[in-house]
Amino acid sequence: MYGELDLGSLTIFSGSFINYGYWDQLDPGHEISVEERTASQAELYRQVVSRLEPQAGQRLLELGSGIGVGAALVARQFGTSVSGLDRSPAQLARAAEVNAKALKELPLSYHEGSVTEIPWDEGTFDGLYSVEMLQHVDDLAAVAREAHRVLKPGGNFAVATFFSPDGADTSQVADLIETVASGVDVIRPVGEFAADLTAAGFGEITVTSIGTHVWRQFDQWVGQTEHRDSWGRNWLRCFESGWVDYFIVTARR
């Protein structure tokens, strides 16, 4: 999916980001600009990485770095060294092209590899984060174990993506969301992932719903694009029905 398609070029995304964004409340009649849409996607990165409590000079790893603009933003704004990990050679090639200037100016690098077999030694990183990627991974327990392994003691882990609230009936989601039906996105109970983190040895686990900052605003944006009549607008229906929500999950090594 991320090899053949340059998802960052679709109008539902912008600025080479590929996420649903973190938004303030919007008036229903507000016409969202491309700049506002791009800012929402950058803000989701800030919301996630700020929870790592990063310090200048620390070494961070982004799991599933994609086109790499988020990793570049983090390196620039938080003063950290950032390594991006992605399994798609095509995405890594795009990242090198899009971020050519940043790669020369910042402590920033991109690497090919799997988030279930992270290609670094034990205790390498001060912090790990992921933005809207874990929904594509089959084995989240392996991600939790690998994240724990490559983090230094006391290091922080923070992720953002969509899960189901614990106890939700998700039986209708695949009928409404094309990527869930195809297996591209997997909807799991958020408590299941929190349990994976506990089993891997993490502590201080927090689960925070941010759906009120995501779904209605993203739907409003999609309604302005050529995708206005697509299945993508069913995400809001799933959220309002209590089947899916958007979460930031954090943990400490």
Summary of the structure (lengths in Angstrom):
residues: 253
radius of gyration: 17.3
end to end distance: 32.4
largest distance: 51.0
contacts: 842
relative contact order: 0.16
helix: 40%
strand: 22%
